[in-house]
Amino acid sequence: MGIDTRRVKPFVLPGAIIIGFLFHQYCEILAGIVPFLVFILLLLTFASTELRTLKFKKIDLFLMLYQVMASVAIYFLSKQIFKNDTIAQGLMLGALCPVAGSVTVVAVILGAERKYTVAYTIIGNLLICLLAPIIFTYIANGEADFTDSFYAIFKKISSIIGLPFFIILILQNWAQPVAKILCKYSGSAFYVWSLALLLTLGQTINFIFLHHEGNWNVIATLCIGSIIICLCQFFIGRFIGRRSGDTIAGQQLLFQKNSAMGIWMANTYLNPLASSFLAFYSIWQNILNSWQIWRRDKDSTKTV
Protein backbone atom coordinates (compact mmCIF):
# COMPACT_ATOMS: atom_id res chain seq x y z
CA MET A 1 0.00 0.00 0.00
CA GLY A 2 1.48 3.36 -1.06
CA ILE A 3 1.72 6.45 1.09
CA ASP A 4 -0.92 9.11 0.47
CA THR A 5 1.37 12.13 0.06
CA ARG A 6 -1.55 14.54 0.38
CA ARG A 7 -2.12 13.31 3.93
CA VAL A 8 1.57 13.32 4.82
CA LYS A 9 2.57 16.79 3.54
CA PRO A 10 0.67 18.93 6.09
CA PHE A 11 2.41 17.12 8.97
CA VAL A 12 5.97 17.25 7.64
CA LEU A 13 6.69 20.80 8.82
CA PRO A 14 5.20 20.46 12.34
CA GLY A 15 7.01 17.13 12.65
CA ALA A 16 10.29 18.78 11.66
CA ILE A 17 9.79 21.47 14.31
CA ILE A 18 9.03 18.92 17.05
CA ILE A 19 11.91 16.60 16.13
CA GLY A 20 14.25 19.57 15.70
CA PHE A 21 13.32 20.80 19.18
CA LEU A 22 13.75 17.40 20.85
CA PHE A 23 16.99 16.47 19.08
CA HIS A 24 18.49 19.89 18.37
CA GLN A 25 21.98 18.90 19.52
CA TYR A 26 22.11 16.04 17.02
CA CYS A 27 20.72 18.23 14.26
CA GLU A 28 23.58 20.67 14.88
CA ILE A 29 26.07 17.83 14.34
CA LEU A 30 24.42 16.83 11.05
CA ALA A 31 23.82 20.40 9.82
CA GLY A 32 26.86 20.16 7.53
CA ILE A 33 24.94 17.99 5.08
CA VAL A 34 22.21 20.63 4.56
CA PRO A 35 24.03 22.36 1.64
CA PHE A 36 24.25 19.00 -0.14
CA LEU A 37 20.54 18.38 0.45
CA VAL A 38 19.71 21.84 -0.95
CA PHE A 39 21.92 21.08 -3.96
CA ILE A 40 19.98 17.86 -4.64
CA LEU A 41 16.71 19.67 -4.02
CA LEU A 42 17.51 22.35 -6.59
CA LEU A 43 18.78 19.79 -9.06
CA LEU A 44 15.40 18.02 -8.93
CA THR A 45 13.47 21.31 -8.97
CA PHE A 46 15.35 22.77 -11.95
CA ALA A 47 15.07 19.45 -13.81
CA SER A 48 11.30 19.87 -14.01
CA THR A 49 11.63 23.37 -15.48
CA GLU A 50 12.63 24.25 -19.05
CA LEU A 51 15.40 26.62 -18.02
CA ARG A 52 15.86 28.10 -21.49
CA THR A 53 12.37 29.58 -21.30
CA LEU A 54 13.01 31.56 -18.10
CA LYS A 55 12.59 35.30 -18.55
CA PHE A 56 12.88 38.40 -16.39
CA LYS A 57 9.38 39.33 -15.18
CA LYS A 58 7.79 42.44 -13.71
CA ILE A 59 7.40 40.65 -10.38
CA ASP A 60 11.21 40.25 -10.15
CA LEU A 61 11.72 44.01 -10.36
CA PHE A 62 9.16 44.77 -7.64
CA LEU A 63 10.58 42.13 -5.32
CA MET A 64 14.13 43.41 -5.81
CA LEU A 65 13.07 47.00 -5.18
CA TYR A 66 11.40 45.93 -1.96
CA GLN A 67 14.51 44.12 -0.71
CA VAL A 68 16.79 47.07 -1.43
CA MET A 69 14.52 49.75 0.05
CA ALA A 70 13.23 47.73 3.00
CA SER A 71 16.72 46.58 4.07
CA VAL A 72 18.01 50.14 4.34
CA ALA A 73 14.81 51.59 5.84
CA ILE A 74 14.40 48.90 8.48
CA TYR A 75 18.00 49.24 9.63
CA PHE A 76 17.91 53.01 10.11
CA LEU A 77 14.40 53.13 11.61
CA SER A 78 14.98 50.31 14.08
CA LYS A 79 18.33 51.79 15.12
CA GLN A 80 16.58 55.07 15.93
CA ILE A 81 13.76 53.34 17.79
CA PHE A 82 15.69 50.76 19.82
CA LYS A 83 19.09 52.49 20.08
CA ASN A 84 20.64 49.05 19.69
CA ASP A 85 22.73 48.09 16.67
CA THR A 86 22.30 44.34 17.21
CA ILE A 87 18.51 44.64 17.08
CA ALA A 88 18.76 46.88 14.00
CA GLN A 89 21.02 44.35 12.27
CA GLY A 90 18.70 41.46 13.09
CA LEU A 91 15.55 43.20 11.87
CA MET A 92 17.35 44.32 8.71
CA LEU A 93 18.21 40.69 7.93
CA GLY A 94 14.50 39.99 7.64
CA ALA A 95 14.40 41.93 4.37
CA LEU A 96 17.99 41.42 3.24
CA CYS A 97 18.14 37.63 3.59
CA PRO A 98 17.94 35.95 0.15
CA VAL A 99 14.98 33.88 -0.96
CA ALA A 100 15.16 30.23 0.07
CA GLY A 101 16.40 27.77 -2.52
CA SER A 102 13.51 25.49 -1.52
CA VAL A 103 10.86 28.14 -2.22
CA THR A 104 9.77 26.52 -5.49
CA VAL A 105 8.84 23.27 -3.75
CA VAL A 106 6.35 24.94 -1.40
CA ALA A 107 5.17 27.55 -3.91
CA VAL A 108 4.28 24.95 -6.55
CA ILE A 109 2.40 22.86 -3.97
CA LEU A 110 0.37 25.96 -3.15
CA GLY A 111 -0.36 26.63 -6.83
CA ALA A 112 2.32 29.10 -7.98
CA GLU A 113 3.80 29.15 -11.47
CA ARG A 114 7.11 27.27 -11.36
CA LYS A 115 8.78 29.59 -13.90
CA TYR A 116 8.24 32.64 -11.67
CA THR A 117 9.75 31.07 -8.57
CA VAL A 118 12.74 29.47 -10.30
CA ALA A 119 13.65 32.72 -12.06
CA TYR A 120 13.60 34.83 -8.90
CA THR A 121 15.43 32.17 -6.89
CA ILE A 122 18.39 32.82 -9.18
CA ILE A 123 17.96 36.58 -9.71
CA GLY A 124 17.15 37.30 -6.06
CA ASN A 125 20.21 35.49 -4.77
CA LEU A 126 22.47 37.29 -7.25
CA LEU A 127 21.00 40.60 -6.04
CA ILE A 128 22.07 39.78 -2.48
CA CYS A 129 25.61 39.06 -3.73
CA LEU A 130 25.84 42.76 -4.65
CA LEU A 131 23.60 44.37 -2.03
CA ALA A 132 24.80 42.58 1.12
CA PRO A 133 28.52 43.52 0.85
CA ILE A 134 27.57 47.21 0.39
CA ILE A 135 25.40 47.19 3.52
CA PHE A 136 27.88 45.16 5.57
CA THR A 137 30.73 47.50 4.62
CA TYR A 138 28.70 50.49 5.84
CA ILE A 139 27.53 48.83 9.07
CA ALA A 140 31.04 47.65 9.92
CA ASN A 141 32.34 51.24 9.41
CA GLY A 142 34.80 50.13 6.78
CA GLU A 143 36.05 47.07 8.67
CA ALA A 144 34.34 44.74 6.22
CA ASP A 145 36.01 44.75 2.82
CA PHE A 146 33.53 44.90 -0.08
CA THR A 147 35.59 42.70 -2.42
CA ASP A 148 36.20 40.01 0.17
CA SER A 149 32.60 39.88 1.37
CA PHE A 150 31.27 39.93 -2.22
CA TYR A 151 33.52 37.01 -3.17
CA ALA A 152 32.65 35.01 -0.04
CA ILE A 153 28.88 35.49 -0.46
CA PHE A 154 29.01 34.87 -4.22
CA LYS A 155 31.01 31.66 -3.72
CA LYS A 156 28.52 30.37 -1.17
CA ILE A 157 25.48 31.23 -3.29
CA SER A 158 26.92 30.10 -6.64
CA SER A 159 27.93 26.68 -5.34
CA ILE A 160 24.43 25.97 -4.01
CA ILE A 161 22.21 27.89 -6.48
CA GLY A 162 24.32 28.39 -9.61
CA LEU A 163 25.92 24.95 -9.96
CA PRO A 164 22.69 22.89 -10.11
CA PHE A 165 21.24 25.49 -12.50
CA PHE A 166 24.11 25.09 -15.00
CA ILE A 167 24.20 21.30 -14.59
CA ILE A 168 20.53 21.01 -15.54
CA LEU A 169 20.93 23.57 -18.33
CA ILE A 170 23.74 21.45 -19.83
CA LEU A 171 21.75 18.22 -19.41
CA GLN A 172 18.63 19.72 -21.02
CA ASN A 173 20.68 20.80 -24.03
CA TRP A 174 23.12 17.91 -24.50
CA ALA A 175 21.94 14.99 -22.37
CA GLN A 176 18.16 15.06 -22.46
CA PRO A 177 17.66 11.39 -21.41
CA VAL A 178 19.49 12.10 -18.14
CA ALA A 179 17.48 15.30 -17.62
CA LYS A 180 14.24 13.33 -18.15
CA ILE A 181 15.27 10.78 -15.52
CA LEU A 182 15.85 13.56 -12.98
CA CYS A 183 12.56 15.17 -13.98
CA LYS A 184 10.80 11.83 -13.32
CA TYR A 185 11.93 11.97 -9.70
CA SER A 186 11.30 15.69 -9.18
CA GLY A 187 8.42 14.88 -6.83
CA SER A 188 10.99 13.64 -4.31
CA ALA A 189 12.20 17.24 -3.87
CA PHE A 190 9.56 17.77 -1.16
CA TYR A 191 11.02 15.02 1.01
CA VAL A 192 14.60 16.14 0.44
CA TRP A 193 13.49 19.60 1.52
CA SER A 194 11.75 18.11 4.58
CA LEU A 195 14.99 16.52 5.78
CA ALA A 196 16.93 19.75 5.14
CA LEU A 197 14.23 21.63 7.03
CA LEU A 198 14.43 19.30 10.02
CA LEU A 199 18.20 19.72 10.31
CA THR A 200 18.05 23.50 9.77
CA LEU A 201 15.34 23.99 12.39
CA GLY A 202 17.23 21.77 14.83
CA GLN A 203 20.36 23.84 14.26
CA THR A 204 18.33 27.02 14.73
CA ILE A 205 16.78 25.85 17.99
CA ASN A 206 20.19 24.73 19.26
CA PHE A 207 21.57 28.20 18.47
CA ILE A 208 18.84 29.82 20.58
CA PHE A 209 19.57 27.47 23.49
CA LEU A 210 23.28 28.35 23.36
CA HIS A 211 22.92 32.17 23.15
CA HIS A 212 19.94 33.04 25.32
CA GLU A 213 21.73 33.68 28.62
CA GLY A 214 22.22 37.36 29.47
CA ASN A 215 20.61 38.55 26.23
CA TRP A 216 16.92 38.07 26.96
CA ASN A 217 15.85 41.63 26.11
CA VAL A 218 17.56 41.63 22.73
CA ILE A 219 16.40 38.10 21.89
CA ALA A 220 12.81 38.83 22.96
CA THR A 221 12.75 41.97 20.79
CA LEU A 222 14.13 40.05 17.80
CA CYS A 223 11.59 37.27 18.39
CA ILE A 224 8.63 39.69 18.35
CA GLY A 225 10.14 41.56 15.40
CA SER A 226 10.54 38.32 13.44
CA ILE A 227 6.81 37.57 13.77
CA ILE A 228 5.84 41.07 12.61
CA ILE A 229 8.25 41.17 9.66
CA CYS A 230 7.37 37.62 8.60
CA LEU A 231 3.66 38.47 8.44
CA CYS A 232 4.26 41.86 6.80
CA GLN A 233 6.38 40.32 4.05
CA PHE A 234 3.79 37.59 3.54
CA PHE A 235 1.03 40.14 2.86
CA ILE A 236 3.24 42.60 0.96
CA GLY A 237 4.36 39.68 -1.21
CA ARG A 238 0.72 38.77 -1.88
CA PHE A 239 0.04 42.37 -2.90
CA ILE A 240 3.01 42.42 -5.31
CA GLY A 241 2.16 38.96 -6.66
CA ARG A 242 -1.50 39.82 -7.23
CA ARG A 243 -0.53 42.77 -9.41
CA SER A 244 2.04 40.73 -11.28
CA GLY A 245 -0.17 37.78 -12.15
CA ASP A 246 0.78 35.25 -9.45
CA THR A 247 -0.28 35.94 -5.85
CA ILE A 248 1.25 32.76 -4.42
CA ALA A 249 4.61 33.32 -6.12
CA GLY A 250 4.77 36.86 -4.76
CA GLN A 251 4.02 35.88 -1.17
CA GLN A 252 6.43 32.93 -1.10
CA LEU A 253 9.30 34.69 -2.86
CA LEU A 254 9.16 37.63 -0.48
CA PHE A 255 8.59 35.97 2.88
CA GLN A 256 10.26 32.55 2.51
CA LYS A 257 13.91 33.19 3.40
CA ASN A 258 17.13 31.20 3.26
CA SER A 259 17.61 31.45 7.02
CA ALA A 260 20.75 29.29 7.00
CA MET A 261 22.39 31.72 4.56
CA GLY A 262 21.24 34.70 6.63
CA ILE A 263 22.58 33.20 9.86
CA TRP A 264 25.93 32.58 8.16
CA MET A 265 26.07 36.21 6.94
CA ALA A 266 25.26 37.53 10.42
CA ASN A 267 27.85 35.33 12.09
CA THR A 268 30.50 36.33 9.54
CA TYR A 269 29.91 40.08 9.07
CA LEU A 270 27.58 41.32 11.84
CA ASN A 271 26.97 40.73 15.55
CA PRO A 272 26.34 36.94 15.77
CA LEU A 273 23.49 37.56 18.21
CA ALA A 274 21.59 39.30 15.38
CA SER A 275 21.24 35.92 13.67
CA SER A 276 18.77 34.85 16.37
CA PHE A 277 16.22 36.96 14.43
CA LEU A 278 16.45 34.50 11.54
CA ALA A 279 16.42 31.59 13.96
CA PHE A 280 12.94 32.68 15.06
CA TYR A 281 11.93 33.78 11.55
CA SER A 282 12.60 30.29 10.16
CA ILE A 283 10.21 28.82 12.72
CA TRP A 284 7.38 31.26 11.94
CA GLN A 285 7.77 30.94 8.16
CA ASN A 286 7.64 27.16 8.37
CA ILE A 287 4.61 27.19 10.65
CA LEU A 288 2.91 29.48 8.13
CA ASN A 289 3.95 27.20 5.26
CA SER A 290 2.59 24.20 7.14
CA TRP A 291 -0.75 25.92 7.69
CA GLN A 292 -0.97 26.90 4.02
CA ILE A 293 -0.27 23.34 2.83
CA TRP A 294 -2.81 21.93 5.30
CA ARG A 295 -5.46 24.42 4.20
CA ARG A 296 -4.85 23.80 0.49
CA ASP A 297 -5.02 20.04 0.91
CA LYS A 298 -8.20 20.38 2.97
CA ASP A 299 -9.80 22.57 0.31
CA SER A 300 -8.74 20.23 -2.51
CA THR A 301 -10.21 17.26 -0.64
CA LYS A 302 -13.56 19.05 -0.38
CA THR A 303 -13.67 19.64 -4.14
CA VAL A 304 -12.93 16.00 -5.03
C-alpha positions in Angstrom: 0.0 0.0 0.0 1.5 3.4 -1.1 1.7 6.5 1.1 -0.9 9.1 0.5 1.4 12.1 0.1 -1.5 14.5 0.4 -2.1 13.3 3.9 1.6 13.3 4.8 2.6 16.8 3.5 0.7 18.9 6.1 2.4 17.1 9.0 6.0 17.2 7.6 6.7 20.8 8.8 5.2 20.5 12.3 7.0 17.1 12.6 10.3 18.8 11.7 9.8 21.5 14.3 9.0 18.9 17.1 11.9 16.6 16.1 14.2 19.6 15.7 13.3 20.8 19.2 13.8 17.4 20.8 17.0 16.5 19.1 18.5 19.9 18.4 22.0 18.9 19.5 22.1 16.0 17.0 20.7 18.2 14.3 23.6 20.7 14.9 26.1 17.8 14.3 24.4 16.8 11.0 23.8 20.4 9.8 26.9 20.2 7.5 24.9 18.0 5.1 22.2 20.6 4.6 24.0 22.4 1.6 24.3 19.0 -0.1 20.5 18.4 0.4 19.7 21.8 -0.9 21.9 21.1 -4.0 20.0 17.9 -4.6 16.7 19.7 -4.0 17.5 22.4 -6.6 18.8 19.8 -9.1 15.4 18.0 -8.9 13.5 21.3 -9.0 15.4 22.8 -11.9 15.1 19.4 -13.8 11.3 19.9 -14.0 11.6 23.4 -15.5 12.6 24.3 -19.1 15.4 26.6 -18.0 15.9 28.1 -21.5 12.4 29.6 -21.3 13.0 31.6 -18.1 12.6 35.3 -18.6 12.9 38.4 -16.4 9.4 39.3 -15.2 7.8 42.4 -13.7 7.4 40.7 -10.4 11.2 40.3 -10.2 11.7 44.0 -10.4 9.2 44.8 -7.6 10.6 42.1 -5.3 14.1 43.4 -5.8 13.1 47.0 -5.2 11.4 45.9 -2.0 14.5 44.1 -0.7 16.8 47.1 -1.4 14.5 49.7 0.0 13.2 47.7 3.0 16.7 46.6 4.1 18.0 50.1 4.3 14.8 51.6 5.8 14.4 48.9 8.5 18.0 49.2 9.6 17.9 53.0 10.1 14.4 53.1 11.6 15.0 50.3 14.1 18.3 51.8 15.1 16.6 55.1 15.9 13.8 53.3 17.8 15.7 50.8 19.8 19.1 52.5 20.1 20.6 49.1 19.7 22.7 48.1 16.7 22.3 44.3 17.2 18.5 44.6 17.1 18.8 46.9 14.0 21.0 44.3 12.3 18.7 41.5 13.1 15.6 43.2 11.9 17.4 44.3 8.7 18.2 40.7 7.9 14.5 40.0 7.6 14.4 41.9 4.4 18.0 41.4 3.2 18.1 37.6 3.6 17.9 35.9 0.1 15.0 33.9 -1.0 15.2 30.2 0.1 16.4 27.8 -2.5 13.5 25.5 -1.5 10.9 28.1 -2.2 9.8 26.5 -5.5 8.8 23.3 -3.7 6.3 24.9 -1.4 5.2 27.6 -3.9 4.3 25.0 -6.5 2.4 22.9 -4.0 0.4 26.0 -3.1 -0.4 26.6 -6.8 2.3 29.1 -8.0 3.8 29.1 -11.5 7.1 27.3 -11.4 8.8 29.6 -13.9 8.2 32.6 -11.7 9.7 31.1 -8.6 12.7 29.5 -10.3 13.7 32.7 -12.1 13.6 34.8 -8.9 15.4 32.2 -6.9 18.4 32.8 -9.2 18.0 36.6 -9.7 17.2 37.3 -6.1 20.2 35.5 -4.8 22.5 37.3 -7.3 21.0 40.6 -6.0 22.1 39.8 -2.5 25.6 39.1 -3.7 25.8 42.8 -4.7 23.6 44.4 -2.0 24.8 42.6 1.1 28.5 43.5 0.8 27.6 47.2 0.4 25.4 47.2 3.5 27.9 45.2 5.6 30.7 47.5 4.6 28.7 50.5 5.8 27.5 48.8 9.1 31.0 47.7 9.9 32.3 51.2 9.4 34.8 50.1 6.8 36.0 47.1 8.7 34.3 44.7 6.2 36.0 44.8 2.8 33.5 44.9 -0.1 35.6 42.7 -2.4 36.2 40.0 0.2 32.6 39.9 1.4 31.3 39.9 -2.2 33.5 37.0 -3.2 32.7 35.0 0.0 28.9 35.5 -0.5 29.0 34.9 -4.2 31.0 31.7 -3.7 28.5 30.4 -1.2 25.5 31.2 -3.3 26.9 30.1 -6.6 27.9 26.7 -5.3 24.4 26.0 -4.0 22.2 27.9 -6.5 24.3 28.4 -9.6 25.9 25.0 -10.0 22.7 22.9 -10.1 21.2 25.5 -12.5 24.1 25.1 -15.0 24.2 21.3 -14.6 20.5 21.0 -15.5 20.9 23.6 -18.3 23.7 21.5 -19.8 21.7 18.2 -19.4 18.6 19.7 -21.0 20.7 20.8 -24.0 23.1 17.9 -24.5 21.9 15.0 -22.4 18.2 15.1 -22.5 17.7 11.4 -21.4 19.5 12.1 -18.1 17.5 15.3 -17.6 14.2 13.3 -18.2 15.3 10.8 -15.5 15.9 13.6 -13.0 12.6 15.2 -14.0 10.8 11.8 -13.3 11.9 12.0 -9.7 11.3 15.7 -9.2 8.4 14.9 -6.8 11.0 13.6 -4.3 12.2 17.2 -3.9 9.6 17.8 -1.2 11.0 15.0 1.0 14.6 16.1 0.4 13.5 19.6 1.5 11.7 18.1 4.6 15.0 16.5 5.8 16.9 19.7 5.1 14.2 21.6 7.0 14.4 19.3 10.0 18.2 19.7 10.3 18.1 23.5 9.8 15.3 24.0 12.4 17.2 21.8 14.8 20.4 23.8 14.3 18.3 27.0 14.7 16.8 25.8 18.0 20.2 24.7 19.3 21.6 28.2 18.5 18.8 29.8 20.6 19.6 27.5 23.5 23.3 28.4 23.4 22.9 32.2 23.1 19.9 33.0 25.3 21.7 33.7 28.6 22.2 37.4 29.5 20.6 38.5 26.2 16.9 38.1 27.0 15.8 41.6 26.1 17.6 41.6 22.7 16.4 38.1 21.9 12.8 38.8 23.0 12.8 42.0 20.8 14.1 40.0 17.8 11.6 37.3 18.4 8.6 39.7 18.3 10.1 41.6 15.4 10.5 38.3 13.4 6.8 37.6 13.8 5.8 41.1 12.6 8.3 41.2 9.7 7.4 37.6 8.6 3.7 38.5 8.4 4.3 41.9 6.8 6.4 40.3 4.1 3.8 37.6 3.5 1.0 40.1 2.9 3.2 42.6 1.0 4.4 39.7 -1.2 0.7 38.8 -1.9 0.0 42.4 -2.9 3.0 42.4 -5.3 2.2 39.0 -6.7 -1.5 39.8 -7.2 -0.5 42.8 -9.4 2.0 40.7 -11.3 -0.2 37.8 -12.2 0.8 35.2 -9.5 -0.3 35.9 -5.9 1.3 32.8 -4.4 4.6 33.3 -6.1 4.8 36.9 -4.8 4.0 35.9 -1.2 6.4 32.9 -1.1 9.3 34.7 -2.9 9.2 37.6 -0.5 8.6 36.0 2.9 10.3 32.6 2.5 13.9 33.2 3.4 17.1 31.2 3.3 17.6 31.5 7.0 20.7 29.3 7.0 22.4 31.7 4.6 21.2 34.7 6.6 22.6 33.2 9.9 25.9 32.6 8.2 26.1 36.2 6.9 25.3 37.5 10.4 27.9 35.3 12.1 30.5 36.3 9.5 29.9 40.1 9.1 27.6 41.3 11.8 27.0 40.7 15.5 26.3 36.9 15.8 23.5 37.6 18.2 21.6 39.3 15.4 21.2 35.9 13.7 18.8 34.8 16.4 16.2 37.0 14.4 16.4 34.5 11.5 16.4 31.6 14.0 12.9 32.7 15.1 11.9 33.8 11.6 12.6 30.3 10.2 10.2 28.8 12.7 7.4 31.3 11.9 7.8 30.9 8.2 7.6 27.2 8.4 4.6 27.2 10.6 2.9 29.5 8.1 4.0 27.2 5.3 2.6 24.2 7.1 -0.7 25.9 7.7 -1.0 26.9 4.0 -0.3 23.3 2.8 -2.8 21.9 5.3 -5.5 24.4 4.2 -4.8 23.8 0.5 -5.0 20.0 0.9 -8.2 20.4 3.0 -9.8 22.6 0.3 -8.7 20.2 -2.5 -10.2 17.3 -0.6 -13.6 19.0 -0.4 -13.7 19.6 -4.1 -12.9 16.0 -5.0 
